[in-house]
């Protein structure tokens, strides 16, 4: 499937730079301990997306060492200890990196909470609203790009502020299957474990999603049980991406939307 929507976009992935990550054995790359969160997986994501969009020059020019050097050069321009690292890849193969300060990590960002052990509703969670309309799957839901139109529209119709924001919208496809939020993959706690939507739902094959699946921390919903109808007000939802790691969201009252 080649790109067919607005061609003025780039492939996108976002990682995290934090010296704390060098202490986590699972995050090492071929060079040893790495301060970038799962950077080899981000390289793979860009390569697969280039394939999906038929960007042969971009794919051929992308190497892990090139990506890592460009990221390190961007980090060296700042004195902050921890960063959100936004990486774009153009059709011509140009890599561009921008950084934004983030709070430093104090623990492993992949630790998964268990909902039944969390009774305190004051615990820090991201407020989630179930979308009011479905979002059809497309090349721009299964690859991450700078074309964010469908996600911006989802936020707008739910009266949510622009990113960054402490609120998110939980999306579902026309078949009523839960897919993701505008910046996180998701998992719901069912049958004593976290279950994430299958790729057949049209969700983004995210970096942290891939790692959690490979490690057996979450499992895919091959039975199609994660539908809009089973989401309950007040329910805790696991959120995860390649920059923030794992977070918790809570389904809010529909009347809590901003108007």
Phi, psi and omega per residue, in radians:
X1 nan 2.131 -3.138
X2 -1.683 2.852 3.117
X3 -1.060 2.362 -3.122
X4 -2.297 -0.325 3.131
X5 -1.463 -2.883 3.105
X6 -0.782 2.089 -3.048
X7 -1.386 -0.151 -3.093
X8 -1.503 1.253 3.132
X9 -2.604 2.951 3.084
X10 -2.262 2.771 3.019
X11 -1.298 2.609 -2.968
X12 -2.418 2.485 2.926
X13 -2.638 2.637 -3.099
X14 -2.310 2.161 3.109
X15 -2.023 -2.931 -3.130
X16 -2.347 2.440 3.014
X17 -1.913 2.181 3.114
X18 -2.773 2.144 3.135
X19 -0.958 -0.472 3.129
X20 -1.020 -0.564 -3.096
X21 -1.094 -0.391 3.134
X22 -1.196 -0.298 3.131
X23 -1.492 -0.099 -3.077
X24 -1.783 1.958 -3.040
X25 -1.019 -0.646 -3.091
X26 -1.146 -0.281 -3.079
X27 -1.668 0.000 -3.118
X28 -1.162 2.632 3.006
X29 -1.976 -2.936 -3.077
X30 -1.140 -0.317 3.122
X31 -1.542 -0.132 -3.096
X32 2.041 -2.731 3.136
X33 -0.968 2.382 -3.075
X34 -2.131 2.394 3.069
X35 -1.513 -0.021 3.120
X36 -1.758 2.312 -3.091
X37 -1.239 1.926 3.051
X38 0.879 0.770 -3.078
X39 -1.030 -0.674 3.079
X40 -1.019 -0.596 3.116
X41 -1.202 -0.591 3.103
X42 -1.184 -0.663 3.063
X43 -1.082 -0.768 3.126
X44 -1.069 -0.718 3.140
X45 -1.043 -0.800 -3.137
X46 -1.101 -0.702 -3.135
X47 -1.125 -0.792 3.131
X48 -1.128 -0.722 3.126
X49 -1.116 -0.674 3.090
X50 -1.073 -0.680 3.060
X51 -1.076 -0.812 -3.102
X52 -1.067 -0.636 -3.113
X53 -1.591 0.026 3.139
X54 1.083 0.648 3.108
X55 -1.649 1.418 -3.027
X56 -1.151 -0.706 -3.128
X57 -1.139 -0.756 3.141
X58 -1.076 -0.780 -3.126
X59 -1.122 -0.756 -3.097
X60 -1.154 -0.512 -3.073
X61 -1.509 -0.211 -3.018
X62 -1.526 2.057 3.019
X63 -2.192 2.738 -3.122
X64 -1.129 -0.767 -3.115
X65 -1.113 -0.666 3.093
X66 -1.093 -0.771 3.126
X67 -1.083 -0.777 -3.097
X68 -1.142 -0.713 3.128
X69 -1.099 -0.780 3.131
X70 -1.081 -0.688 3.110
X71 -1.153 -0.767 3.135
X72 -1.111 -0.672 3.112
X73 -1.088 -0.683 3.125
X74 -1.187 -0.690 -3.140
X75 -1.142 -0.642 -3.090
X76 -1.126 -0.275 -3.123
X77 -1.502 0.012 -3.128
X78 -2.232 2.652 3.108
X79 -1.713 -0.072 -3.139
X80 -1.231 2.575 -3.065
X81 -1.384 -0.445 -3.040
X82 -2.409 2.442 -3.026
X83 -2.452 2.589 2.811
X84 -1.467 2.247 -3.029
X85 -2.050 1.900 -3.098
X86 -1.694 2.142 -3.047
X87 -2.070 2.257 3.052
X88 -2.136 2.617 3.111
X89 -2.250 2.155 -3.115
X90 -1.522 2.930 3.103
X91 -1.016 -0.582 -3.128
X92 -1.426 -0.061 3.115
X93 1.683 0.148 3.138
X94 -1.372 2.223 3.045
X95 -1.662 2.395 3.062
X96 -2.346 2.432 -3.091
X97 -2.289 2.294 3.003
X98 -2.185 2.628 -3.103
X99 -2.181 2.608 3.086
X100 -2.366 2.295 -3.137
X101 -1.013 2.482 3.049
X102 -2.273 2.715 3.044
X103 -1.076 2.408 3.137
X104 -1.116 2.586 3.073
X105 -1.257 2.572 3.038
X106 -2.165 -0.048 3.121
X107 -2.736 2.978 3.123
X108 -1.058 2.111 -3.082
X109 -1.314 -0.018 -3.124
X110 -1.799 0.071 -3.138
X111 -1.124 2.231 -3.099
X112 -1.703 2.146 3.064
X113 -1.347 2.761 3.084
X114 -1.930 2.052 -3.018
X115 -0.929 -0.687 -3.064
X116 -1.178 -0.294 3.122
X117 -1.604 0.024 -3.101
X118 -2.031 1.682 -3.110
X119 -1.739 -0.403 -3.065
X120 -1.322 1.954 -3.109
X121 -1.299 -0.094 3.100
X122 -1.496 -0.080 3.138
X123 -1.051 2.517 -3.076
X124 -1.128 1.961 3.101
X125 -2.329 2.829 3.048
X126 -1.628 2.225 -3.134
X127 -1.249 2.231 -3.122
X128 -2.008 2.407 3.021
X129 -2.052 2.326 3.060
X130 -1.247 2.258 -3.061
X131 -1.015 2.678 3.131
X132 -1.560 -0.230 3.127
X133 -2.430 2.768 3.087
X134 -1.395 2.761 3.084
X135 -2.068 1.974 -3.141
X136 -1.128 2.559 3.088
X137 -1.300 2.591 3.122
X138 -2.790 3.126 3.075
X139 -1.050 -0.430 -3.103
X140 -1.605 0.031 2.935
X141 -1.794 -0.446 -3.113
X142 -1.658 -0.109 2.981
X143 -2.266 2.575 3.137
X144 -1.644 2.135 -3.113
X145 -2.397 3.048 3.070
X146 -1.368 -0.085 3.018
X147 -1.417 1.689 -3.032
X148 -1.863 0.319 -3.006
X149 -0.937 -0.858 -3.061
X150 -1.126 -0.557 3.139
X151 -1.363 -0.661 3.072
X152 -1.102 -0.711 3.134
X153 -1.138 -0.638 3.110
X154 -1.120 -0.713 3.112
X155 -1.162 -0.725 -3.098
X156 -1.131 -0.771 -3.093
X157 -1.253 -0.279 3.064
X158 -1.766 0.182 3.061
X159 1.018 0.695 3.121
X160 -1.759 2.559 3.122
X161 -1.193 2.839 3.104
X162 -1.161 2.765 3.083
X163 -1.256 2.610 -0.053
X164 -1.308 2.572 -3.059
X165 -2.723 2.597 3.091
X166 -1.424 0.156 3.126
X167 -2.131 2.613 -3.126
X168 -2.440 2.905 3.101
X169 -2.103 2.303 3.136
X170 -1.574 2.099 -3.030
X171 -1.674 2.748 3.042
X172 -2.557 2.746 -3.087
X173 -1.597 3.091 -3.119
X174 -1.071 -0.349 3.067
X175 -1.483 0.118 3.094
X176 1.286 0.248 3.100
X177 -1.487 2.298 3.066
X178 -1.067 2.461 -3.135
X179 -2.082 -1.080 -3.014
X180 -2.987 -2.997 2.917
X181 -1.946 -2.972 -3.093
X182 -1.303 -0.331 3.101
X183 -2.387 -0.023 -3.125
X184 -2.185 2.531 2.744
X185 -1.314 2.847 -3.047
X186 -2.355 2.805 2.966
X187 -2.551 2.505 3.078
X188 -1.920 2.578 -3.089
X189 -1.555 1.934 -3.133
X190 -2.461 2.473 3.083
X191 0.920 0.826 3.057
X192 1.096 0.538 3.093
X193 -2.896 2.852 3.121
X194 -1.485 2.228 -3.136
X195 -2.061 2.248 -3.116
X196 -1.915 2.597 3.104
X197 -0.984 2.501 3.079
X198 -1.261 2.747 3.127
X199 -1.079 -0.435 3.121
X200 -1.133 -0.252 3.090
X201 -1.292 -0.304 -3.085
X202 1.712 0.144 -3.140
X203 -1.277 2.846 3.096
X204 -1.277 2.306 3.058
X205 -1.383 1.341 -2.996
X206 -1.203 2.799 -3.122
X207 -1.104 -0.904 -3.128
X208 -1.202 -0.597 3.068
X209 -1.016 -0.835 3.136
X210 -1.026 -0.794 -3.084
X211 -1.158 -0.763 3.141
X212 -1.098 -0.663 3.089
X213 -1.163 -0.782 -3.137
X214 -1.083 -0.578 -3.131
X215 -1.504 -0.052 -3.137
X216 1.301 0.324 -3.135
X217 -1.380 -0.514 3.091
X218 -2.328 2.912 3.051
X219 -2.365 2.750 -3.083
X220 -1.446 2.617 3.105
X221 -1.525 1.468 3.138
X222 -1.447 -0.207 -3.121
X223 -1.640 -0.122 -3.137
X224 1.235 0.636 -3.120
X225 -1.522 -0.299 -3.072
X226 -1.495 1.387 -3.128
X227 -1.862 2.869 3.130
X228 -0.961 -0.644 -3.013
X229 -1.198 -0.363 -3.086
X230 -1.587 -0.121 -3.121
X231 -1.320 2.212 -3.049
X232 -1.937 2.519 3.058
X233 -1.027 2.332 -3.136
X234 1.535 -0.153 -3.109
X235 -1.189 2.485 3.065
X236 -1.519 2.346 -3.131
X237 -2.118 2.345 3.061
X238 -1.404 2.230 3.129
X239 -2.024 2.471 -3.135
X240 -2.732 2.508 3.021
X241 -2.653 3.100 -3.010
X242 -1.413 0.080 3.078
X243 -2.026 -0.719 -3.074
X244 -1.684 -0.242 -3.048
X245 1.334 -2.385 -3.088
X246 -1.792 2.346 3.092
X247 -2.292 2.967 3.029
X248 -1.982 2.415 2.997
X249 -2.063 2.770 3.094
X250 -2.280 2.282 3.136
X251 -1.202 2.149 -3.088
X252 -1.601 2.968 3.033
X253 -1.172 2.307 3.126
X254 -0.950 -0.460 -3.121
X255 -1.406 -0.068 3.125
X256 -1.469 -0.066 -3.126
X257 -1.036 2.629 3.115
X258 -1.401 2.304 3.105
X259 -2.168 nan nan
